[in-house]
């Protein structure tokens, strides 16, 4: 165990999910670089591990990297851990790993818990091609821009989301992708109150609103990718939706749908129906 940085995943909830190899590494390294030493301390205490720790988080990673690289070059072995799950997956560690590789220091990754992969495996949505997007932007305008850019992404999408933004995110998905896009909400994975629930996103939004507990805890959203329409099926592209929304700002719903249909050669009834669905979903999101 000379001059090696080990990437060590830790449980996302159930402590029994830690691997025997992870325990061995955590016991044998010279130092553990932890995102939160208090939280990792509880894990180490549970498994009677006494290895020395230092903190390495988003706000001090560059500074700590500058300190750790010389120590690694001198022969120390270090384990990198985050609060839970696999380091670097929406957690600190990028600068340290990149610097180690640039310096020729061996980086050894261990397999283990990851909320995104755990949710994907149980979602019942195509898993052969997926796209991990992490957390969406907190501000609505930026969040909607990201969702808009992903409108026709055919791969399964995976997002992390926080409890206080869940309803807003689901409402934005309805507004931009339509109420029928299938989404699975996976909450508190591997913990006592684990919940995995999938519905068309419009229905999922209503389901979450019924019980405030459904928007609590750590959560993953697994979203069905864009599906190529079948023959005869009406396709409402992001461009059509944008035009329709702009016209609705100054015209009645029916008139806006008729003009948009004429511009793009679509059926006005289909656009009118879509507009009504969006209006109902928007009203539901406000209540």
C-alpha positions as CSV (number, residue, x, y, z in Angstrom):
1,X,0.0,0.0,0.0
2,X,2.6,2.5,-1.1
3,X,1.8,5.9,-2.8
4,X,-1.7,4.9,-3.6
5,X,-5.0,6.9,-3.6
6,X,-7.9,4.5,-3.0
7,X,-11.5,5.6,-4.1
8,X,-13.7,4.0,-1.4
9,X,-17.5,4.0,-1.8
10,X,-19.4,3.9,1.5
11,X,-23.0,2.9,2.2
12,X,-25.8,5.3,1.1
13,X,-28.0,4.1,4.0
14,X,-27.7,0.5,5.1
15,X,-24.2,0.0,6.7
16,X,-24.2,-3.7,5.8
17,X,-23.7,-2.6,2.1
18,X,-20.0,-1.8,2.7
19,X,-17.7,-4.3,1.1
20,X,-15.1,-6.4,2.9
21,X,-12.4,-4.9,0.7
22,X,-13.5,-1.4,1.6
23,X,-13.2,-2.2,5.3
24,X,-9.8,-3.7,4.7
25,X,-8.6,-0.6,2.8
26,X,-10.0,1.8,5.4
27,X,-8.1,-0.1,8.2
28,X,-4.8,-0.3,6.4
29,X,-4.3,3.1,4.8
30,X,-2.3,5.8,6.5
31,X,-4.9,8.4,6.1
32,X,-8.6,8.8,5.2
33,X,-9.7,12.0,3.3
34,X,-13.3,12.4,4.2
35,X,-16.0,14.9,3.0
36,X,-17.3,15.1,6.6
37,X,-15.1,13.7,9.3
38,X,-18.0,13.6,11.8
39,X,-20.2,11.5,9.5
40,X,-17.3,9.2,8.4
41,X,-16.3,9.0,12.1
42,X,-19.6,7.3,12.9
43,X,-19.0,4.8,10.1
44,X,-15.5,4.1,11.3
45,X,-16.6,3.8,14.9
46,X,-19.3,1.3,13.9
47,X,-16.7,-1.0,12.3
48,X,-14.0,-0.3,15.0
49,X,-11.6,1.4,12.6
50,X,-9.1,3.9,14.1
51,X,-7.4,5.3,11.0
52,X,-6.6,9.0,11.1
53,X,-8.9,11.3,9.1
54,X,-8.6,14.8,7.5
55,X,-11.5,16.8,5.9
56,X,-11.6,17.2,2.1
57,X,-14.7,19.0,0.9
58,X,-15.8,21.3,-1.9
59,X,-14.5,24.4,-0.2
60,X,-11.0,23.2,0.7
61,X,-10.2,20.5,-1.9
62,X,-7.7,22.5,-3.9
63,X,-5.8,23.4,-0.7
64,X,-5.9,19.9,0.7
65,X,-4.8,18.4,-2.7
66,X,-1.7,20.6,-2.6
67,X,-0.9,19.1,0.9
68,X,-1.7,15.5,0.1
69,X,0.2,15.1,-3.2
70,X,3.6,15.5,-1.5
71,X,2.6,13.0,1.2
72,X,1.5,10.5,-1.4
73,X,4.8,11.0,-3.2
74,X,6.6,10.2,0.0
75,X,4.9,6.8,0.2
76,X,1.7,7.4,2.1
77,X,-1.5,5.6,1.2
78,X,-4.8,7.5,1.4
79,X,-8.4,6.5,1.1
80,X,-10.9,9.1,-0.3
81,X,-14.5,8.8,1.0
82,X,-17.6,11.0,0.6
83,X,-20.5,11.3,3.0
84,X,-22.2,8.4,1.3
85,X,-21.9,6.5,-2.0
86,X,-19.1,6.7,-4.5
87,X,-16.7,9.7,-4.3
88,X,-16.7,12.2,-7.2
89,X,-20.3,11.2,-8.2
90,X,-21.7,14.7,-7.3
91,X,-19.1,14.7,-4.4
92,X,-15.6,16.1,-3.9
93,X,-12.5,14.4,-5.2
94,X,-12.0,15.5,-8.8
95,X,-9.0,17.8,-8.2
96,X,-7.3,15.3,-6.0
97,X,-7.8,12.4,-8.5
98,X,-6.7,14.5,-11.4
99,X,-3.6,15.7,-9.6
100,X,-2.7,12.2,-8.6
101,X,-2.9,10.9,-12.1
102,X,-0.9,13.9,-13.4
103,X,1.8,13.2,-10.8
104,X,2.0,9.5,-11.7
105,X,0.5,8.4,-8.3
106,X,-1.5,5.2,-8.5
107,X,-5.3,5.6,-8.2
108,X,-7.2,2.5,-7.3
109,X,-11.1,2.6,-7.5
110,X,-13.2,0.2,-5.5
111,X,-16.7,-0.7,-6.6
112,X,-19.6,-0.1,-4.3
113,X,-22.8,1.9,-3.4
114,X,-24.1,4.6,-5.8
115,X,-27.6,6.0,-5.5
116,X,-27.9,6.7,-9.2
117,X,-27.1,3.1,-10.2
118,X,-29.1,1.7,-7.4
119,X,-32.2,3.6,-8.5
120,X,-31.7,2.8,-12.2
121,X,-31.5,-0.9,-11.5
122,X,-34.9,-0.9,-9.9
123,X,-36.7,1.7,-12.0
124,X,-38.0,-0.6,-14.7
125,X,-36.8,1.9,-17.4
126,X,-34.3,1.0,-20.1
127,X,-30.9,0.8,-18.5
128,X,-28.7,-0.1,-21.6
129,X,-28.1,3.6,-22.3
130,X,-28.4,6.2,-19.7
131,X,-27.3,9.8,-19.0
132,X,-26.4,11.0,-15.5
133,X,-27.2,14.7,-15.0
134,X,-26.7,15.1,-11.3
135,X,-28.6,18.0,-9.6
136,X,-30.6,20.4,-11.8
137,X,-30.0,24.1,-11.3
138,X,-31.7,25.6,-8.3
139,X,-33.0,28.7,-10.2
140,X,-36.1,28.0,-12.3
141,X,-35.0,29.7,-15.5
142,X,-31.7,27.8,-15.6
143,X,-33.4,24.5,-14.6
144,X,-36.0,24.9,-17.4
145,X,-33.2,25.7,-19.9
146,X,-31.4,22.4,-19.0
147,X,-34.7,20.4,-19.3
148,X,-35.4,22.1,-22.6
149,X,-32.0,21.0,-23.9
150,X,-32.7,17.4,-22.9
151,X,-36.2,17.3,-24.4
152,X,-35.2,14.9,-27.2
153,X,-32.6,13.0,-25.3
154,X,-33.4,9.3,-26.0
155,X,-31.3,7.9,-23.2
156,X,-32.7,7.3,-19.8
157,X,-32.0,10.4,-17.6
158,X,-30.9,10.2,-14.0
159,X,-31.1,13.3,-11.7
160,X,-30.5,13.9,-8.0
161,X,-33.0,16.2,-6.4
162,X,-33.5,17.9,-3.0
163,X,-36.7,17.8,-1.0
164,X,-37.5,21.5,-1.2
165,X,-37.1,21.6,-5.0
166,X,-38.9,18.4,-5.9
167,X,-42.3,19.8,-6.7
168,X,-40.9,22.7,-8.7
169,X,-38.7,20.3,-10.7
170,X,-41.6,17.9,-11.5
171,X,-43.8,20.9,-12.5
172,X,-41.1,22.1,-14.9
173,X,-40.8,18.6,-16.4
174,X,-44.6,18.7,-17.0
175,X,-44.4,22.1,-18.6
176,X,-41.5,21.3,-20.9
177,X,-41.8,17.6,-21.6
178,X,-45.5,17.1,-21.2
179,X,-47.5,15.2,-18.5
180,X,-47.0,11.8,-20.1
181,X,-43.2,11.4,-19.7
182,X,-42.6,8.4,-17.3
183,X,-40.6,9.2,-14.2
184,X,-39.6,7.1,-11.3
185,X,-39.0,8.7,-7.9
186,X,-36.6,6.7,-5.7
187,X,-36.3,7.9,-2.1
188,X,-34.2,6.9,0.9
189,X,-32.7,4.0,-1.0
190,X,-31.5,1.1,1.3
191,X,-33.0,2.9,4.3
192,X,-36.0,2.1,6.5
193,X,-38.4,4.3,4.5
194,X,-37.2,3.3,1.1
195,X,-39.7,4.1,-1.6
196,X,-39.6,3.6,-5.4
197,X,-42.6,4.9,-7.3
198,X,-43.1,5.5,-11.0
199,X,-45.9,7.3,-12.9
200,X,-46.3,9.6,-15.8
201,X,-44.8,12.9,-14.5
202,X,-48.1,14.7,-14.3
203,X,-49.6,12.0,-12.1
204,X,-46.4,11.7,-10.1
205,X,-46.6,15.4,-9.3
206,X,-50.1,15.0,-7.9
207,X,-49.0,11.8,-6.0
208,X,-46.2,13.6,-4.3
209,X,-48.5,16.5,-3.3
210,X,-50.9,14.1,-1.4
211,X,-48.4,13.4,1.3
212,X,-45.5,15.7,2.3
213,X,-43.5,12.6,3.4
214,X,-43.2,11.7,-0.3
215,X,-40.9,14.7,-0.8
216,X,-38.6,14.0,2.1
217,X,-35.2,12.5,2.3
218,X,-32.5,11.8,-0.3
219,X,-34.0,11.2,-3.8
220,X,-33.2,10.1,-7.3
221,X,-35.3,10.8,-10.4
222,X,-35.1,8.3,-13.2
223,X,-36.7,9.6,-16.4
224,X,-37.7,7.7,-19.5
225,X,-35.9,8.9,-22.6
226,X,-37.5,10.6,-25.5
227,X,-39.4,8.1,-27.6
228,X,-39.6,8.5,-31.4
229,X,-43.4,8.8,-32.2
230,X,-45.2,6.0,-34.0
231,X,-46.7,6.5,-37.4
232,X,-49.8,8.7,-37.2
233,X,-48.9,10.0,-33.8
234,X,-48.8,13.8,-33.4
235,X,-45.4,15.1,-32.5
236,X,-45.2,18.4,-30.6
237,X,-41.6,19.5,-30.8
238,X,-39.9,21.9,-28.4
239,X,-40.1,24.6,-31.2
240,X,-43.8,24.1,-31.6
241,X,-44.3,24.3,-27.8
242,X,-42.4,27.5,-27.6
243,X,-44.4,29.1,-30.4
244,X,-47.6,28.0,-28.8
245,X,-46.6,29.4,-25.4
246,X,-45.7,32.8,-26.9
247,X,-49.0,33.1,-28.8
248,X,-50.9,32.2,-25.7
249,X,-49.6,35.3,-24.0
250,X,-51.7,37.5,-26.2
251,X,-54.4,35.2,-27.7
252,X,-57.1,32.9,-26.4
253,X,-56.0,29.2,-26.1
254,X,-58.0,28.0,-29.1
255,X,-56.8,30.8,-31.4
256,X,-53.2,30.2,-30.4
257,X,-53.5,26.5,-31.1
258,X,-55.1,27.2,-34.5
259,X,-52.3,29.6,-35.6
260,X,-49.6,27.3,-34.4
261,X,-51.1,24.4,-36.2
262,X,-51.2,26.4,-39.4
263,X,-47.6,27.4,-39.1
264,X,-46.3,23.9,-38.5
265,X,-48.8,21.9,-40.5
266,X,-50.2,20.1,-37.4
267,X,-53.7,19.2,-36.3
268,X,-55.2,22.1,-34.3
269,X,-57.2,19.8,-32.1
270,X,-54.1,18.0,-31.0
271,X,-52.4,21.3,-30.0
272,X,-55.5,22.5,-28.3
273,X,-55.7,19.3,-26.3
274,X,-52.0,19.6,-25.4
275,X,-52.5,23.2,-24.3
276,X,-55.4,22.3,-22.0
277,X,-53.4,19.5,-20.4
278,X,-50.5,21.9,-19.8
279,X,-52.9,24.5,-18.3
280,X,-54.4,21.9,-15.9
281,X,-50.9,20.7,-14.9
282,X,-49.8,24.3,-14.3
283,X,-52.9,25.1,-12.2
284,X,-52.3,21.9,-10.2
285,X,-48.6,22.8,-9.6
286,X,-49.6,26.2,-8.2
287,X,-52.2,24.8,-5.7
